[in-house]
Amino acid sequence: MAPMTIPDTAARMSPTTPNPDEESLKLGQRIRDLRLKAGMTLADLGKATGVSIGTLSQLERGLVSPTVRTVYTVANALGVMPAWLIDPSQMPVPSAESRYIVRAGQRSRLLDLNGIRKDIASPAASDRLRGFFMVIQPGCNSGAQPYSHKGEEIGFLLAGSLELQIDGETFSLNEGDCFAFSSQKPHSFANAGPRPATVFWVNADIPPA
């Protein structure tokens, strides 16, 4: 499935800081450096991610704050973890047991942006299954447009409530509910509740039948 072009509104302009802030400039510079190192033009990166050239240009100049989805897709296209784009200094140092065990206090931060925190909960020994510990703050969501990719997903809502949209249908989930679906179906999520939603979310890298 060809990636959907994300409009420039996918990256949010700051209403109070018309000039680029330091963190946005650093993030934009990292994206630009990786893109040039990979020999990609803005058009190439736009084709790989579905993000518009205008948005990518603004990101590289530090003029906009990206959504979670934008950081995730750009990082994947450039071959790095989303957390590295946000803050390379926070990438963890592997331990001897980290291939098989991830301790509660040693989860790697995949991203922490716009009210959504996503930590890697599965150890390196799992090649096709990746587990994430996610916290979605009230009023936050995965982005304006649903997205899709290969594989399958399953999740368990540990606390709070969550609205999950799968292939055009919206489901309201509460603490203790479990969900599963094909990742090829367009999907998105949002926390419309009054308190943070905590989810254990697993992505399975399973090729389509």
Buried (B, 14 or more C-beta within 10 A) or exposed (E): EEBEBBEBEBBEEEEEEEEBEEEBBBBBEBBBEBBEEEEBEBEBBBBBBBBBBBBBBBBBBBBBBBBBBBBBBBBBBBEBBBBBBBBEEEEEEEEEEBEEEBEEEBBBBBBBBBBBBBBBBBBEEBEEBBBBBBBBBBEBBBBEBBBBBBBBBBBBBBEBBBBBBBEEEEEEBEEEBEBEBBBBBBBBBBBEBEEBBBBBBBBBBEEEE
